[in-house]
Amino acid sequence: MSHSTDPTKIAAMADERIAAILRAANSWAKEAPAQLTPAIRAVCIRLAEMVADQRHYLAPLPEPQESERSAMLTSVAEQLRSGTVAQELRAHLDALAEMELRATGSWSLVAAAQNEWVERAIEYLDRHCREIPEPDRPDEYWADDVVAGVIASVKGIIGADDLYSRIEAQYAGKGRPPVSRDD
């Protein structure tokens, strides 16, 4: 049975998520010097784009919610890649792409890819921090804190944490399924 999705509802949901992502980016940039705001926003946008592209790895919802969520996350990823915000931050997003922050579809499931992304994001923010006069720079580990916070915020906004909580809820009370061993 085919379920139709309301494009107006999908667009409104995508706009809400994007607005929440931008609020999170601005929140993480609030305590850093203003010169760092575009770099922090770019890291947040790139991460949100990659997380939205992970829609295939989320636990499925019943229809029509699954179709709506998939369409909404597709819209979010596309808008973050090429929308108004992406155009405003194009130089930063291109610089991040040069550092190989664009990842494959497995970035959220493969620890090595996640670690590489985190390292590059921190390196990018630290590079911008060094352009600020010494007395105005944030503390030594500010970029680590910002990247960790951005990751948590974006995953919560996009709903990627849903993946793990749904799997755990599925087995709650029954325990995990038995693992067959051939030894």
KADABEL-V990294 format. One record per backbone hydrogen bond with DSSP energy under -0.5 kcal/mol. NH is the residue of the N-H (numbers start at 1). CO is the residue of the C=O. E is the energy in kcal/mol with one decimal. If there is no record, write none. Layout:
BEGIN
((NH CO E) (NH CO E))
END
This chain:
BEGIN
((7 5 -0.7) (10 6 -2.5) (11 7 -2.6) (12 8 -2.2) (13 9 -2.6) (14 10 -2.7) (15 11 -2.6) (16 12 -2.2) (17 13 -2.2) (18 14 -2.6) (19 15 -2.5) (20 16 -2.3) (21 17 -2.4) (22 18 -2.5) (23 19 -2.2) (24 20 -2.3) (25 21 -2.5) (26 22 -2.6) (27 23 -2.4) (28 24 -2.5) (29 25 -1.6) (30 26 -1.0) (30 27 -0.5) (32 29 -1.2) (36 33 -2.2) (37 34 -1.4) (40 36 -2.4) (41 37 -2.8) (42 38 -2.4) (43 39 -2.2) (44 40 -2.3) (45 41 -2.8) (46 42 -2.8) (47 43 -2.3) (48 44 -2.6) (49 45 -2.5) (50 46 -2.2) (51 47 -2.8) (52 48 -2.7) (53 49 -1.7) (54 51 -1.6) (55 52 -1.2) (56 53 -0.5) (57 54 -2.6) (58 55 -0.9) (65 62 -0.9) (66 62 -1.2) (68 64 -2.2) (69 65 -3.0) (70 66 -2.6) (71 67 -2.4) (72 68 -2.8) (73 69 -2.9) (74 70 -2.1) (75 71 -2.2) (76 72 -2.5) (77 73 -2.6) (78 74 -2.4) (79 75 -2.7) (80 76 -2.5) (81 77 -1.7) (82 78 -2.3) (83 79 -2.8) (86 79 -0.5) (87 83 -2.1) (88 84 -2.2) (89 85 -1.7) (90 87 -1.1) (92 89 -0.5) (93 89 -2.8) (94 90 -2.8) (95 91 -1.9) (96 92 -2.4) (97 93 -2.2) (98 94 -2.1) (99 95 -1.1) (99 96 -0.5) (100 97 -1.8) (101 96 -1.6) (103 101 -0.5) (107 104 -1.8) (109 106 -1.6) (110 106 -2.0) (111 109 -0.6) (114 110 -2.1) (115 111 -2.9) (116 112 -2.2) (117 113 -2.3) (118 114 -2.6) (119 115 -2.6) (120 116 -2.5) (121 117 -2.6) (122 118 -2.5) (123 119 -2.5) (124 120 -2.5) (125 121 -2.3) (126 122 -2.9) (127 123 -2.3) (128 124 -1.7) (129 125 -2.1) (130 126 -1.9) (131 128 -0.9) (132 129 -1.8) (136 133 -1.8) (137 133 -0.7) (137 134 -1.2) (142 139 -1.6) (145 141 -1.9) (146 142 -2.6) (147 143 -2.7) (148 144 -2.3) (149 145 -2.4) (150 146 -2.9) (151 147 -2.4) (152 148 -2.2) (153 149 -2.7) (154 150 -3.0) (155 151 -2.4) (156 152 -1.9) (157 153 -2.4) (158 154 -3.0) (159 155 -2.0) (160 155 -1.5) (161 155 -0.9) (162 159 -1.2) (163 160 -1.4) (165 161 -2.0) (166 162 -2.8) (167 163 -1.6) (168 164 -2.4) (169 165 -2.3) (170 166 -2.2) (171 167 -1.1) (172 168 -0.7) (172 169 -0.6) (174 171 -0.7) (175 171 -1.9) (180 178 -0.6))
END
